[in-house]
Amino acid sequence: MPLVGPVVAEARDADQSPRDGAARLLKDPKGYFADARNWAGKKAKADVQRELSEKKAQRTRLPLLSRLRLAAVH
């Protein structure tokens, strides 16, 4: 639902109905798609940041787990 996101968010923020969002799309398609691109870009950036932080957390956990396993064996 990438193209609907900005209209839904805008409708919630400005207390607009979905009909008002559709009317905006018809009146200002360039602005609507610019908002959709901005929304998609922000979502992609957030997804990448989340993935990187998960990988970083996993890298910091692995040495600790391997040390614990070695301590248990010896």
Steps between C-alpha positions, in 0.01 A plus 500: 500500500784744428293751306217506750724573799538876452128547439409296808756683716388834366136411561575409862712811559256749353177316594423453132288228354640250247287683247697819568823310445373367169394850402852622578641230274281618215575869559875469566639170367860627499478599865334171589772296333770722648354425844489129411868506400593681822302249705659204317847648544451554871362148541794349309747697710332387821500139380872515420579660835299232682673222308844646570428536870375140514818377331714708735318356801547152362874558450540614858304199633697238307836546675329488838317179410817336371684596821221353708511176302878477539472565874241227532717249312817568697 
